[in-house]
């Protein structure tokens, strides 16, 4: 759903201790970052560790792409004791970076969410 609302952005999707690129975004990430991509459950996937978010986001933006960071809005521990433990993690687009808006200190490595809403 998030990709449908933001097709012009390369999305990094938080999955535990990694950020995953899916589909066409995995191909772009593989090319720009020189990382491996593979098929996983019929999806093309590439991933980076959480602690390298700042470095890789900057490289993708410098290559001319808009980058969106999609974060998990709940932890595995809270989910395990909640009513929705059998459902997918809730995720939201929290940051968007472009060449004109990105500064090194802008990349939110610690995940202090600033939720981005979709406008028209």
C-alpha positions in Angstrom: 0.0 0.0 0.0 2.8 2.5 0.9 4.5 1.9 -2.5 1.3 2.5 -4.3 1.0 5.9 -2.6 4.7 6.8 -3.2 5.7 5.2 -6.5 8.3 7.9 -7.2 10.4 6.9 -4.1 12.9 4.2 -3.4 11.5 2.8 -0.1 13.6 1.3 2.7 11.3 -0.9 4.8 12.3 -1.6 8.4 12.2 -5.3 9.2 13.7 -6.0 12.6 17.4 -5.1 12.4 17.4 -4.6 8.6 16.0 -2.3 6.1 14.7 -4.1 3.0 14.3 -2.9 -0.5 11.5 -4.8 -2.4 10.8 -5.3 -6.1 12.1 -2.6 -8.4 13.6 -0.8 -5.4 15.8 -3.8 -4.8 17.1 -3.6 -8.3 17.9 0.1 -7.9 19.6 -0.5 -4.5 21.6 -3.4 -5.9 22.9 -1.2 -8.7 23.5 2.0 -6.8 24.9 0.4 -3.6 26.6 -2.6 -5.2 24.8 -5.0 -2.9 23.2 -8.4 -3.6 19.5 -8.8 -4.4 17.6 -12.1 -4.5 14.2 -13.7 -4.8 12.5 -14.3 -1.4 8.9 -15.6 -1.4 8.4 -14.4 -5.0 9.7 -10.9 -4.2 13.0 -9.4 -5.3 14.7 -8.3 -2.1 17.9 -6.5 -1.0 18.7 -5.4 2.5 21.1 -3.3 4.6 21.7 -3.3 8.4 19.9 -0.6 10.4 23.1 1.1 11.5 24.1 1.8 7.9 20.9 3.7 7.0 22.5 7.1 6.9 25.3 6.0 4.5 23.1 4.2 2.1 20.3 6.7 2.1 22.9 9.4 1.1 24.3 7.3 -1.7 20.8 6.6 -3.2 19.9 10.3 -3.0 23.2 11.3 -4.6 22.4 8.9 -7.5 19.3 11.0 -8.2 16.5 9.1 -6.4 14.0 10.2 -3.8 14.2 8.0 -0.7 11.4 7.1 1.7 12.1 5.4 5.1 9.2 3.1 6.2 9.5 2.3 9.9 7.8 -0.4 12.1 5.4 1.4 14.4 5.4 -1.4 17.0 8.0 -3.6 18.6 8.1 -7.4 18.5 7.8 -7.5 22.3 4.7 -5.3 22.4 3.2 -7.2 19.4 3.7 -10.6 21.1 1.4 -9.6 24.1 -1.1 -7.5 22.1 -4.3 -8.4 20.3 -2.7 -8.2 16.9 0.1 -10.7 17.4 -0.9 -12.7 14.3 -1.1 -9.7 12.0 1.6 -7.9 10.1 3.6 -5.2 11.8 2.1 -1.7 11.3 4.5 0.4 9.2 4.4 4.0 8.1 6.4 6.3 5.8 8.3 8.4 8.4 11.0 10.3 6.4 11.5 11.4 2.8 14.9 12.5 1.5 15.8 14.2 -1.8 18.9 16.0 -3.1 17.4 19.4 -2.2 16.3 18.4 1.4 19.0 16.0 2.6 21.7 16.9 5.1 23.8 14.3 6.9 22.2 15.0 10.2 18.7 14.7 8.7 18.8 10.9 8.5 17.0 9.6 11.5 19.2 6.7 12.4 17.7 6.4 15.9 14.1 6.2 14.6 12.6 9.1 16.4 9.6 9.0 14.2 8.3 12.1 12.4 5.4 10.6 10.5 5.0 11.8 6.9 1.5 12.1 5.6 0.5 11.7 1.9 -0.8 14.9 0.3 -2.7 14.6 -2.8 
